[in-house]
């Protein structure tokens, strides 16, 4: 009988460190050609959107889909997990925490493979729900001492600084501009819904790693063309997805600043097909849109843990 798992179950069953390991395995499977990933599709309605993503992980013997709605009243997430041997529904996982975990954990995997090993400072542009998962993920793979936070709403930045400083034991500070947030830090994170760049290449220093994680629609562009030009290495979670919805890449490619052939996938880095960084002087950039293999992998982990722990609610569905 399939299980229903809610947000409280997810929080109890999966830590950020757990999720980082799960994401690493998912991208390893992708690098070995053992996954199938369907890019996000969207249905626009007069009052909101419906989004759908699907994937199959052969080694894990599961497939599934994430569906979510975004209306003025809020965003609601559901992941459906199935057994690839017989098509049985295994679990329905609801709530935002699993998505926050997987998004932060994918950032963590990129940071692990692409940032300098001695990175200890972070600058974050954007202080929303997902930004908290970003710093949580980075702290799971690097010994972070301090984080600077900027948001157009200072109150949001201060709230995040207080929360994350207490929970992670990191020195946090609120700064007055995006430029100040990224000056003299090792790792830069952008997590916004900006349609015009919030990170400029003129602000960058050698050796920095950038995680651009907010631009998952072609109309959004968090980093300017000069960031793309200055990056020595550009990696995406999925080139196929990026070609549909990464405004950070689509706009500069259209203007001839970079070519798709220069961009590689995170799975290639995780599997060791290419290096995430060649030297401490390189500027590296990870473009994260969010891919379905990560949602299915996270749901599978939570489901297996729930079975072992006897958690969740049975769903009495007909065969």
Backbone as numpy.savetxt, mean C-alpha at the origin, in Angstrom:
# Nx Ny Nz CAx CAy CAz Cx Cy Cz
-18.32 -24.74 6.35 -19.17 -23.54 6.35 -18.28 -22.29 6.35
-18.57 -21.32 5.47 -17.73 -20.12 5.43 -17.84 -19.30 6.70
-16.79 -18.50 6.94 -16.73 -17.65 8.12 -16.97 -16.20 7.75
-17.61 -15.48 8.65 -17.69 -14.03 8.57 -16.73 -13.46 9.61
-15.83 -12.58 9.16 -14.84 -11.97 10.05 -14.97 -10.46 9.95
-15.11 -9.81 11.10 -15.29 -8.36 11.10 -13.98 -7.65 11.44
-14.05 -6.34 11.56 -12.85 -5.54 11.78 -12.16 -5.90 13.10
-12.95 -6.14 14.13 -12.36 -6.52 15.43 -11.62 -7.84 15.33
-12.15 -8.78 14.56 -11.47 -10.06 14.36 -10.12 -9.85 13.68
-10.11 -9.02 12.64 -8.87 -8.76 11.91 -7.83 -8.15 12.84
-8.23 -7.17 13.64 -7.29 -6.52 14.56 -6.70 -7.52 15.54
-7.49 -8.50 15.94 -7.03 -9.51 16.89 -6.13 -10.55 16.25
-6.35 -10.83 14.97 -5.70 -11.98 14.33 -4.45 -11.63 13.54
-4.30 -10.40 13.09 -3.17 -10.06 12.23 -2.46 -8.80 12.71
-1.16 -8.92 12.94 -0.33 -7.76 13.27 0.30 -7.21 12.00
0.88 -6.03 12.09 1.57 -5.47 10.93 2.75 -6.35 10.53
3.50 -6.87 11.48 4.62 -7.76 11.15 4.13 -9.01 10.42
3.01 -9.56 10.87 2.41 -10.69 10.16 2.12 -10.32 8.71
1.52 -9.15 8.54 1.09 -8.75 7.21 2.27 -8.48 6.28
3.35 -7.95 6.83 4.56 -7.75 6.00 5.04 -9.09 5.45
5.08 -10.10 6.29 5.50 -11.44 5.82 4.55 -11.97 4.76
3.25 -11.75 4.95 2.25 -12.22 3.99 2.42 -11.51 2.65
2.67 -10.20 2.68 2.86 -9.45 1.44 4.14 -9.88 0.72
5.19 -10.13 1.49 6.44 -10.60 0.89 6.20 -11.92 0.14
5.45 -12.82 0.76 5.14 -14.10 0.12 4.29 -13.90 -1.13
3.32 -13.00 -1.07 2.45 -12.75 -2.23 3.26 -12.24 -3.42
4.18 -11.32 -3.17 4.99 -10.80 -4.28 6.03 -11.81 -4.74
6.46 -12.69 -3.85 7.30 -13.81 -4.28 6.55 -14.71 -5.25
5.30 -15.03 -4.91 4.48 -15.84 -5.81 4.29 -15.13 -7.15
4.09 -13.82 -7.10 3.93 -13.05 -8.34 5.19 -13.10 -9.18
6.34 -12.98 -8.53 7.61 -13.04 -9.25 7.86 -14.38 -9.90
7.30 -15.43 -9.32 7.43 -16.78 -9.88 6.34 -17.09 -10.90
5.50 -16.10 -11.20 4.43 -16.30 -12.18 3.30 -17.17 -11.69
3.07 -17.17 -10.38 2.06 -18.07 -9.81 0.83 -17.32 -9.28
0.60 -16.12 -9.79 -0.60 -15.38 -9.41 -1.28 -14.83 -10.66
-2.56 -14.56 -10.52 -3.33 -13.86 -11.56 -3.99 -12.70 -10.87
-3.82 -11.50 -11.42 -4.32 -10.29 -10.77 -5.18 -9.50 -11.75
-6.39 -9.19 -11.35 -7.27 -8.38 -12.19 -7.23 -6.93 -11.71
-6.87 -5.99 -12.58 -6.84 -4.59 -12.17 -8.21 -4.11 -11.69
-8.17 -3.07 -10.91 -9.39 -2.49 -10.33 -10.32 -1.98 -11.44
-11.59 -2.27 -11.29 -12.61 -1.68 -12.15 -13.55 -0.86 -11.29
-14.15 0.16 -11.88 -15.00 1.07 -11.12 -16.32 1.29 -11.85
-17.37 1.32 -11.09 -18.69 1.68 -11.62 -19.08 3.01 -10.98
-19.29 3.99 -11.84 -19.68 5.31 -11.34 -21.20 5.42 -11.32
-21.72 5.87 -10.21 -23.16 6.07 -10.04 -23.41 7.53 -9.66
-24.64 7.99 -9.73 -24.90 9.41 -9.43 -24.41 9.86 -8.06
-24.43 8.95 -7.08 -24.09 9.35 -5.71 -22.84 8.68 -5.15
-22.15 7.87 -5.96 -20.96 7.20 -5.44 -20.35 6.25 -6.44
-19.41 5.42 -5.95 -18.67 4.49 -6.79 -18.70 3.08 -6.19
-18.65 2.11 -7.08 -18.40 0.72 -6.69 -17.09 0.29 -7.32
-16.18 -0.28 -6.51 -14.86 -0.70 -6.97 -14.73 -2.21 -6.79
-14.04 -2.85 -7.74 -13.92 -4.31 -7.70 -12.52 -4.73 -8.13
-11.89 -5.63 -7.35 -10.56 -6.17 -7.65 -10.59 -7.67 -7.39
-9.84 -8.45 -8.18 -9.86 -9.91 -8.01 -8.48 -10.49 -8.27
-8.20 -11.66 -7.65 -6.89 -12.29 -7.82 -6.96 -13.77 -7.48
-5.97 -14.50 -8.00 -5.78 -15.93 -7.73 -4.33 -16.15 -7.35
-4.08 -16.85 -6.23 -2.74 -17.19 -5.77 -2.60 -18.70 -5.79
-1.82 -19.21 -6.75 -1.76 -20.65 -6.98 -1.16 -21.41 -5.80
-0.03 -20.94 -5.28 0.61 -21.66 -4.18 -0.25 -21.67 -2.92
-1.00 -20.62 -2.72 -1.88 -20.53 -1.55 -3.20 -21.27 -1.76
-3.48 -21.65 -3.00 -4.70 -22.38 -3.36 -5.96 -21.62 -2.98
-5.93 -20.30 -3.22 -7.11 -19.47 -2.97 -7.27 -18.45 -4.10
-8.49 -18.01 -4.26 -8.76 -16.85 -5.11 -9.81 -16.01 -4.40
-10.02 -14.82 -4.90 -11.00 -13.98 -4.22 -11.14 -12.63 -4.85
-11.95 -11.82 -4.23 -12.18 -10.48 -4.72 -12.39 -9.53 -3.55
-12.01 -8.28 -3.81 -12.35 -7.22 -2.86 -13.32 -6.28 -3.56
-14.39 -5.99 -2.88 -15.36 -5.04 -3.39 -15.53 -3.94 -2.35
-15.56 -2.71 -2.80 -15.80 -1.63 -1.85 -16.58 -0.51 -2.51
-17.32 0.19 -1.69 -18.15 1.30 -2.15 -17.66 2.59 -1.52
-17.72 3.66 -2.27 -17.35 4.97 -1.73 -18.45 5.97 -2.03
-19.12 6.38 -0.97 -20.19 7.37 -1.04 -19.89 8.46 -0.01
-20.67 9.51 -0.03 -20.46 10.58 0.94 -20.58 10.08 2.37
-21.37 9.05 2.55 -21.56 8.51 3.90 -20.36 7.71 4.38
-19.42 7.40 3.46 -18.22 6.67 3.85 -17.86 5.59 2.85
-16.81 4.85 3.18 -16.31 3.77 2.34 -16.44 2.45 3.09
-16.95 1.43 2.42 -17.17 0.13 3.05 -16.48 -0.96 2.24
-15.74 -1.83 2.93 -14.89 -2.83 2.29 -15.35 -4.25 2.62
-15.33 -5.12 1.62 -15.60 -6.54 1.83 -14.66 -7.35 0.94
-13.99 -8.34 1.53 -13.16 -9.26 0.76 -13.77 -10.66 0.85
-13.95 -11.29 -0.30 -14.49 -12.65 -0.38 -13.35 -13.60 -0.74
-13.16 -14.65 0.06 -12.08 -15.61 -0.13 -12.65 -16.97 -0.51
-12.07 -17.60 -1.55 -12.57 -18.88 -2.06 -11.44 -19.91 -2.14
-11.80 -21.17 -2.05 -10.89 -22.30 -2.24 -10.74 -22.56 -3.74
-9.51 -22.52 -4.25 -9.31 -22.69 -5.69 -9.39 -24.15 -6.13
-9.49 -25.07 -5.19 -9.62 -26.49 -5.55 -11.06 -26.89 -5.87
-12.01 -26.20 -5.23 -13.41 -26.59 -5.44 -14.38 -25.42 -5.59
-13.87 -24.20 -5.47 -14.72 -23.03 -5.62 -15.54 -22.66 -4.41
-15.32 -23.36 -3.28 -16.09 -23.08 -2.07 -15.73 -21.71 -1.50
-16.74 -20.99 -1.04 -16.51 -19.76 -0.30 -15.95 -20.11 1.07
-14.80 -19.53 1.41 -14.16 -19.78 2.70 -14.49 -18.71 3.73
-14.46 -17.46 3.29 -14.65 -16.38 4.26 -15.11 -15.11 3.59
-15.80 -14.31 4.39 -16.14 -12.93 4.04 -15.52 -12.05 5.12
-14.62 -11.17 4.71 -13.90 -10.32 5.66 -14.32 -8.87 5.42
-14.83 -8.22 6.45 -15.30 -6.85 6.30 -14.52 -5.90 7.19
-14.51 -4.62 6.77 -13.91 -3.59 7.59 -12.66 -3.00 6.99
-12.25 -1.83 7.47 -11.11 -1.11 6.90 -9.74 -1.55 7.37
-9.65 -2.23 8.52 -8.32 -2.52 9.09 -7.50 -3.43 8.19
-8.10 -4.43 7.55 -7.32 -5.34 6.72 -6.71 -4.59 5.53
-7.44 -3.61 5.00 -6.89 -2.80 3.92 -5.79 -1.87 4.40
-5.95 -1.31 5.59 -4.90 -0.46 6.16 -3.63 -1.27 6.40
-3.81 -2.49 6.91 -2.66 -3.36 7.15 -1.94 -3.70 5.85
-2.69 -4.15 4.84 -2.04 -4.59 3.61 -1.38 -3.42 2.88
-1.99 -2.23 2.92 -1.40 -1.07 2.26 -0.11 -0.67 2.95
-0.13 -0.63 4.28 1.09 -0.31 5.02 2.15 -1.38 4.87
1.73 -2.64 4.80 2.69 -3.74 4.67 3.35 -3.77 3.30
2.61 -3.42 2.25 3.23 -3.34 0.92 4.27 -2.22 0.89
3.94 -1.09 1.50 4.93 -0.03 1.65 6.16 -0.55 2.40
5.93 -1.32 3.45 7.03 -1.86 4.24 7.92 -2.77 3.40
7.32 -3.60 2.56 8.11 -4.48 1.69 8.98 -3.65 0.75
8.40 -2.60 0.18 9.18 -1.73 -0.70 10.31 -1.04 0.06
10.01 -0.55 1.25 11.03 0.10 2.07 12.15 -0.88 2.43
11.78 -2.09 2.77 12.77 -3.12 3.12 13.76 -3.36 1.99
13.27 -3.37 0.76 14.12 -3.71 -0.38 14.70 -2.51 -1.11
14.15 -1.31 -0.89 14.55 -0.17 -1.72 15.17 0.99 -0.94
14.93 1.07 0.36 15.53 2.17 1.13 16.90 1.75 1.65
17.69 2.74 2.07 18.97 2.43 2.69 18.74 1.67 3.99
19.59 0.71 4.28 19.40 -0.14 5.45 19.45 0.64 6.76
20.17 1.76 6.76 20.29 2.56 7.98 19.27 3.70 8.06
18.25 3.65 7.23 17.22 4.69 7.24 16.55 4.77 8.61
16.43 5.98 9.15 15.87 6.13 10.50 14.90 7.30 10.62
14.72 8.07 9.55 13.83 9.23 9.62 12.82 9.17 8.47
11.60 9.61 8.78 10.50 9.54 7.82 9.82 10.90 7.73
9.41 11.26 6.52 8.58 12.43 6.30 7.30 12.00 5.61
6.15 12.38 6.17 4.86 11.93 5.64 4.02 13.13 5.23
3.52 13.08 4.00 2.60 14.10 3.51 1.22 13.46 3.47
0.32 13.98 4.30 -1.01 13.39 4.43 -1.15 12.71 5.78
-2.26 12.96 6.47 -2.43 12.42 7.83 -3.80 11.77 7.99
-4.23 11.05 6.98 -5.50 10.36 7.05 -5.37 8.96 7.61
-6.43 8.18 7.47 -6.48 6.82 8.01 -5.35 5.95 7.46
-5.13 5.99 6.16 -4.11 5.14 5.56 -2.69 5.57 5.94
-2.49 6.84 6.22 -1.15 7.31 6.60 -0.66 6.65 7.88
-1.57 6.34 8.78 -1.19 5.67 10.01 -0.63 4.28 9.72
-1.25 3.57 8.80 -0.73 2.26 8.41 0.61 2.35 7.72
0.85 3.48 7.03 2.12 3.65 6.34 3.29 3.72 7.33
3.16 4.56 8.34 4.26 4.67 9.30 4.38 3.40 10.14
3.25 2.77 10.42 3.28 1.50 11.15 4.06 0.45 10.36
3.83 0.41 9.05 4.55 -0.55 8.21 6.04 -0.26 8.14
6.39 1.00 7.95 7.81 1.37 7.87 8.53 1.01 9.16
7.88 1.25 10.30 8.51 0.94 11.59 8.68 -0.56 11.80
7.95 -1.38 11.04 8.09 -2.83 11.17 9.34 -3.35 10.49
9.94 -2.56 9.58 11.10 -3.05 8.83 12.34 -2.17 8.97
12.20 -0.99 9.54 13.33 -0.11 9.76 13.28 0.44 11.18
14.45 0.71 11.74 14.55 1.25 13.09 14.34 2.77 13.01
13.09 3.17 13.04 12.73 4.57 12.84 12.80 5.33 14.16
13.53 6.44 14.14 13.68 7.26 15.34 12.71 8.43 15.35
12.43 9.01 14.17 11.59 10.20 14.13 10.80 10.28 12.84
9.66 10.96 12.94 8.80 11.15 11.77 8.25 12.57 11.78
8.32 13.22 10.62 7.72 14.54 10.45 6.43 14.37 9.65
5.39 15.06 10.06 4.07 14.89 9.45 3.54 16.23 8.99
3.06 16.27 7.74 2.38 17.46 7.23 1.03 17.08 6.66
0.04 17.89 6.98 -1.29 17.76 6.38 -1.85 19.17 6.20
-2.66 19.35 5.18 -3.24 20.67 4.95 -4.12 21.09 6.12
-4.63 20.12 6.87 -5.36 20.41 8.10 -4.45 20.08 9.27
-3.91 21.11 9.90 -2.91 20.91 10.95 -3.44 20.05 12.10
-4.72 20.19 12.40 -5.32 19.41 13.48 -5.21 17.91 13.20
-5.40 17.51 11.95 -5.27 16.10 11.58 -3.84 15.61 11.77
-2.88 16.45 11.38 -1.48 16.08 11.53 -1.11 15.92 13.00
-1.61 16.82 13.84 -1.28 16.75 15.27 -1.90 15.51 15.91
-3.12 15.20 15.51 -3.78 14.01 16.05 -3.00 12.75 15.68
-2.56 12.67 14.43 -1.79 11.51 14.00 -0.45 11.45 14.72
0.20 12.60 14.88 1.49 12.63 15.57 1.35 12.12 17.00
0.31 12.54 17.68 0.09 12.09 19.06 -0.17 10.59 19.11
-1.04 10.11 18.22 -1.41 8.69 18.22 -0.21 7.80 17.89
0.50 8.12 16.82 1.57 7.25 16.35 2.80 7.35 17.23
3.05 8.53 17.77 4.17 8.66 18.69 3.99 7.78 19.91
2.77 7.74 20.44 2.49 6.92 21.61 2.53 5.43 21.29
1.92 5.03 20.18 1.78 3.60 19.88 3.06 2.97 19.37
3.90 3.75 18.68 5.11 3.19 18.07 6.40 3.59 18.78
6.30 4.51 19.72 7.50 4.95 20.42 8.45 5.72 19.53
7.89 6.45 18.57 8.68 7.24 17.62 8.49 8.72 17.94
9.57 9.49 17.84 9.46 10.93 18.03 8.75 11.52 16.81
7.60 12.12 17.02 6.83 12.68 15.91 6.71 14.19 16.06
6.68 14.88 14.93 6.52 16.33 14.95 5.67 16.76 13.77
4.89 17.80 13.99 4.06 18.38 12.93 4.81 19.56 12.33
4.86 19.60 11.01 5.58 20.68 10.32 4.60 21.47 9.46
5.06 22.64 9.02 4.15 23.58 8.37 4.06 23.51 6.87
4.85 22.64 6.24 4.79 22.54 4.78 5.24 21.16 4.34
4.83 20.80 3.13 5.27 19.53 2.56 6.78 19.52 2.36
7.32 20.63 1.95 8.78 20.70 1.74 9.52 20.45 3.05
9.05 21.03 4.12 9.70 20.82 5.42 9.60 19.37 5.85
8.49 18.71 5.51 8.30 17.31 5.90 9.32 16.40 5.26
9.76 16.71 4.04 10.64 15.79 3.31 12.10 16.21 3.33
12.40 17.35 3.93 13.78 17.82 3.97 14.58 17.02 5.00
15.71 16.50 4.58 16.64 15.79 5.47 16.01 14.57 6.14
15.19 13.83 5.40 14.68 12.55 5.90 15.13 11.45 4.95
15.14 10.23 5.45 15.58 9.09 4.65 14.47 8.51 3.79
13.25 8.50 4.33 12.10 7.88 3.66 10.99 8.91 3.56
10.44 9.07 2.37 9.33 9.99 2.12 8.09 9.17 1.77
6.96 9.53 2.38 5.70 8.88 2.08 4.68 9.94 1.68
4.01 9.73 0.56 2.87 10.56 0.20 1.62 9.70 0.24
0.62 10.16 0.97 -0.64 9.44 1.07 -1.76 10.47 1.09
-2.09 10.95 -0.11 -3.08 12.01 -0.26 -4.01 11.67 -1.43
-5.01 12.49 -1.62 -5.88 12.38 -2.79 -5.64 13.55 -3.74
-4.43 14.10 -3.70 -4.12 15.31 -4.46 -4.19 15.08 -5.97
-4.71 16.07 -6.67 -4.74 16.03 -8.13 -3.60 16.83 -8.74
-2.92 17.61 -7.92 -1.71 18.31 -8.35 -0.60 17.94 -7.38
0.65 17.90 -7.84 1.75 17.35 -7.04 1.92 18.02 -5.68
2.12 17.17 -4.68 2.44 17.65 -3.33 3.92 17.43 -3.01
4.62 16.67 -3.86 6.05 16.42 -3.69 6.77 16.86 -4.96
7.75 17.75 -4.80 8.49 18.28 -5.93 9.91 17.72 -5.96
10.38 17.43 -7.15 11.72 16.87 -7.30 12.81 17.80 -6.82
12.56 19.11 -6.85 13.57 20.07 -6.39 13.87 19.92 -4.91
12.98 19.25 -4.17 13.19 19.10 -2.73 14.02 17.87 -2.38
14.28 17.00 -3.32 14.87 15.70 -3.02 16.38 15.77 -2.84
16.89 14.87 -1.99 18.32 14.69 -1.80 18.72 13.28 -2.19
19.97 13.09 -2.52 20.43 11.75 -2.89 20.25 10.79 -1.72
19.97 9.55 -2.07 19.82 8.51 -1.06 18.43 8.34 -0.51
17.51 9.24 -0.85 16.16 9.14 -0.30 15.35 8.06 -1.02
14.42 7.47 -0.27 13.45 6.55 -0.87 12.07 7.17 -0.74
11.27 7.08 -1.80 9.94 7.66 -1.83 8.91 6.56 -2.02
7.90 6.56 -1.17 6.73 5.71 -1.37 5.55 6.62 -1.71
5.13 6.60 -2.96 3.97 7.37 -3.39 2.77 6.43 -3.38
1.92 6.57 -2.39 0.90 5.55 -2.13 -0.54 6.04 -2.26
-0.73 7.31 -2.59 -2.09 7.83 -2.62 -2.72 7.93 -3.99
-1.90 7.87 -5.04 -2.41 8.10 -6.40 -2.87 6.80 -7.03
-4.13 6.43 -6.80 -4.66 5.20 -7.41 -5.78 5.51 -8.40
-5.68 6.68 -9.03 -6.61 7.07 -10.08 -5.85 7.98 -11.04
-6.12 7.84 -12.33 -5.32 8.57 -13.32 -5.43 10.08 -13.17
-6.49 10.58 -12.52 -6.61 12.04 -12.38 -5.78 12.57 -11.21
-5.20 11.69 -10.40 -4.40 12.12 -9.26 -2.92 12.11 -9.60
-2.19 13.10 -9.09 -0.74 13.14 -9.28 -0.11 13.73 -8.03
0.52 12.88 -7.24 1.14 13.32 -5.98 2.56 13.84 -6.18
3.28 13.32 -7.17 4.67 13.72 -7.38 4.80 14.39 -8.74
5.67 15.38 -8.84 5.79 16.09 -10.11 6.75 15.37 -11.06
6.82 15.85 -12.28 7.65 15.21 -13.30 9.12 15.18 -12.90
9.54 16.16 -12.11 10.95 16.22 -11.72 11.31 15.11 -10.74
10.35 14.65 -9.93 10.58 13.48 -9.08 10.85 12.26 -9.96
10.03 12.09 -10.99 10.21 10.97 -11.91 11.56 11.07 -12.60
11.94 12.27 -13.00 13.22 12.46 -13.71 14.41 12.17 -12.80
14.32 12.56 -11.52 15.44 12.40 -10.61 15.55 10.99 -10.03
14.48 10.22 -10.09 14.51 8.87 -9.52 15.42 7.96 -10.34
16.38 7.34 -9.68 17.28 6.41 -10.36 16.62 5.06 -10.59
15.61 4.75 -9.78 14.93 3.46 -9.89 13.45 3.66 -9.56
12.59 3.25 -10.48 11.14 3.37 -10.28 10.53 1.97 -10.32
9.80 1.65 -9.28 9.18 0.33 -9.15 7.69 0.53 -8.86
6.84 -0.29 -9.47 5.40 -0.26 -9.22 4.95 -1.60 -8.66
3.83 -1.60 -7.94 3.32 -2.89 -7.47 2.80 -3.71 -8.64
2.27 -3.05 -9.66 1.82 -3.73 -10.88 1.87 -2.73 -12.03
2.63 -3.05 -13.06 2.69 -2.15 -14.21 1.35 -2.11 -14.92
0.68 -3.26 -15.02 -0.63 -3.29 -15.67 -1.61 -2.35 -14.98
-1.63 -2.37 -13.66 -2.50 -1.47 -12.92 -2.05 -0.02 -13.09
-0.74 0.20 -13.03 -0.21 1.56 -13.14 -0.55 2.18 -14.49
-0.57 1.37 -15.54 -0.90 1.88 -16.87 -2.35 2.32 -16.99
-3.16 1.92 -16.02 -4.57 2.31 -16.01 -4.81 3.49 -15.07
-4.14 3.50 -13.91 -4.59 4.43 -12.87 -3.50 5.20 -12.14
-2.24 5.12 -12.55 -1.20 5.87 -11.86 -0.96 7.22 -12.54
-1.65 8.25 -12.05 -1.42 9.58 -12.59 0.02 10.03 -12.43
0.68 9.57 -11.36 2.09 9.91 -11.14 2.96 9.51 -12.32
2.61 8.41 -12.98 3.40 7.91 -14.10 2.78 8.25 -15.45
1.47 8.20 -15.55 0.81 8.43 -16.84 1.10 9.82 -17.40
1.03 10.84 -16.56 1.26 12.20 -17.05 2.70 12.41 -17.52
3.73 12.07 -16.73 5.10 12.26 -17.23 5.44 11.37 -18.41
4.87 10.18 -18.48 5.12 9.32 -19.64 4.52 9.95 -20.89
3.33 10.51 -20.77 2.70 11.19 -21.90 3.55 12.36 -22.38
4.26 13.01 -21.44 5.10 14.15 -21.79 6.52 13.74 -22.16
6.79 12.43 -22.19 8.09 11.96 -22.61 9.18 12.04 -21.57
8.81 12.16 -20.29 9.81 12.26 -19.23 10.41 10.90 -18.87
9.65 9.84 -19.10 10.11 8.49 -18.78 9.34 7.53 -19.67
9.86 6.29 -19.80 9.18 5.27 -20.61 8.78 4.11 -19.70
7.73 3.40 -20.09 7.29 2.25 -19.30 8.39 1.20 -19.18
9.25 1.11 -20.17 10.32 0.11 -20.13 11.31 0.36 -19.01
11.31 1.57 -18.45 12.23 1.91 -17.35 11.65 1.56 -15.99
10.41 1.13 -15.96 9.72 0.86 -14.69 9.64 -0.64 -14.47
9.94 -1.07 -13.27 9.90 -2.50 -12.93 8.85 -2.76 -11.86
8.60 -4.04 -11.61 7.58 -4.42 -10.63 8.21 -4.86 -9.31
7.48 -4.65 -8.23 7.97 -5.01 -6.90 8.27 -6.50 -6.81
7.50 -7.31 -7.51 7.74 -8.76 -7.48 9.13 -9.10 -8.01
9.61 -8.35 -9.01 10.97 -8.59 -9.53 12.02 -8.30 -8.47
11.76 -7.28 -7.65 12.70 -6.91 -6.59 12.67 -7.95 -5.48
11.48 -8.32 -5.04 11.34 -9.27 -3.93 11.96 -10.61 -4.29
11.78 -11.04 -5.53 12.32 -12.33 -5.97 13.82 -12.29 -6.25
14.40 -11.10 -6.27 15.82 -10.99 -6.54 16.18 -10.93 -8.01
15.19 -10.76 -8.87 15.49 -10.63 -10.30 16.24 -9.33 -10.58
15.92 -8.30 -9.82 16.64 -7.03 -9.90 16.85 -6.52 -8.47
17.76 -5.57 -8.32 17.99 -4.96 -7.02 17.06 -3.77 -6.83
16.62 -3.59 -5.60 15.80 -2.42 -5.30 16.61 -1.16 -5.17
17.90 -1.31 -4.92 18.81 -0.17 -4.77 20.21 -0.64 -5.10
20.91 0.14 -5.89 22.29 -0.20 -6.27 23.32 0.46 -5.38
22.98 1.62 -4.80 23.94 2.34 -3.97 23.20 3.21 -2.97
23.91 3.70 -1.96 23.31 4.57 -0.96 23.01 5.96 -1.52
23.52 6.25 -2.70 23.31 7.57 -3.29 22.05 7.63 -4.17
21.54 6.49 -4.59 20.39 6.48 -5.48 19.14 7.05 -4.82
18.31 7.70 -5.63 16.95 8.05 -5.23 16.04 6.98 -5.80
15.26 6.35 -4.94 14.38 5.26 -5.37 12.92 5.66 -5.14
12.05 5.18 -6.02 10.63 5.53 -5.97 9.78 4.29 -6.13
8.85 4.10 -5.20 7.87 3.02 -5.31 6.50 3.63 -5.52
5.84 3.21 -6.60 4.48 3.67 -6.92 3.49 2.57 -6.56
2.65 2.86 -5.60 1.70 1.87 -5.07 0.28 2.26 -5.44
-0.38 1.39 -6.22 -1.79 1.60 -6.52 -2.70 0.74 -5.64
-2.17 -0.39 -5.18 -2.97 -1.37 -4.46 -3.44 -2.44 -5.42
-3.01 -3.68 -5.19 -3.35 -4.78 -6.11 -4.07 -5.88 -5.35
-4.90 -6.61 -6.09 -5.81 -7.57 -5.47 -5.09 -8.76 -4.84
-3.91 -9.13 -5.36 -3.21 -10.27 -4.75 -2.94 -10.02 -3.27
-2.74 -8.75 -2.92 -2.44 -8.43 -1.52 -3.69 -8.56 -0.65
-4.83 -8.19 -1.19 -6.08 -8.33 -0.44 -6.43 -9.79 -0.20
-6.29 -10.61 -1.25 -6.61 -12.03 -1.12 -5.63 -12.71 -0.17
-4.34 -12.36 -0.28 -3.34 -12.96 0.60 -3.61 -12.61 2.06
-3.96 -11.36 2.32 -4.25 -10.94 3.70 -5.49 -11.64 4.23
-6.52 -11.74 3.41 -7.75 -12.41 3.84 -7.49 -13.89 4.13
-6.63 -14.51 3.34 -6.31 -15.93 3.55 -5.60 -16.13 4.89
-4.67 -15.24 5.21 -3.97 -15.35 6.50 -4.96 -15.21 7.66
-5.81 -14.20 7.58 -6.77 -13.96 8.66 -7.72 -15.15 8.80
-8.15 -15.70 7.68 -9.05 -16.86 7.72 -8.38 -18.05 8.40
-7.14 -18.37 8.01 -6.44 -19.52 8.61 -6.25 -19.32 10.12
-5.89 -18.11 10.51 -5.72 -17.82 11.94 -7.05 -17.94 12.69
-8.13 -17.51 12.05 -9.45 -17.59 12.69 -9.86 -19.04 12.90
-9.58 -19.89 11.93 -9.90 -21.32 12.07 -9.15 -21.90 13.26
-7.85 -21.58 13.36 -7.04 -22.10 14.47 -7.53 -21.58 15.83
-8.00 -20.33 15.84 -8.40 -19.70 17.10 -9.88 -19.92 17.43
-10.62 -20.52 16.52 -12.05 -20.70 16.74 -12.82 -19.40 16.74
-12.38 -18.44 15.92 -13.02 -17.13 15.88 -13.87 -16.99 14.63
-14.69 -15.95 14.59 -15.55 -15.68 13.46 -16.93 -16.26 13.64
-17.82 -15.87 12.74 -19.20 -16.35 12.77 -19.46 -17.21 11.54
-20.09 -18.35 11.73 -20.45 -19.20 10.60 -21.52 -18.53 9.75
-21.34 -18.67 8.43 -22.34 -18.15 7.49 -23.12 -19.34 6.93
-24.38 -19.51 7.29 -25.16 -20.67 6.85 -25.67 -20.48 5.42
-24.76 -20.60 4.45 -25.13 -20.43 3.06 -25.46 -21.76 2.42
-26.38 -21.76 1.47 -26.70 -22.97 0.72 -25.54 -23.32 -0.21
-25.35 -24.61 -0.48 -24.28 -25.06 -1.38 -24.58 -24.58 -2.79
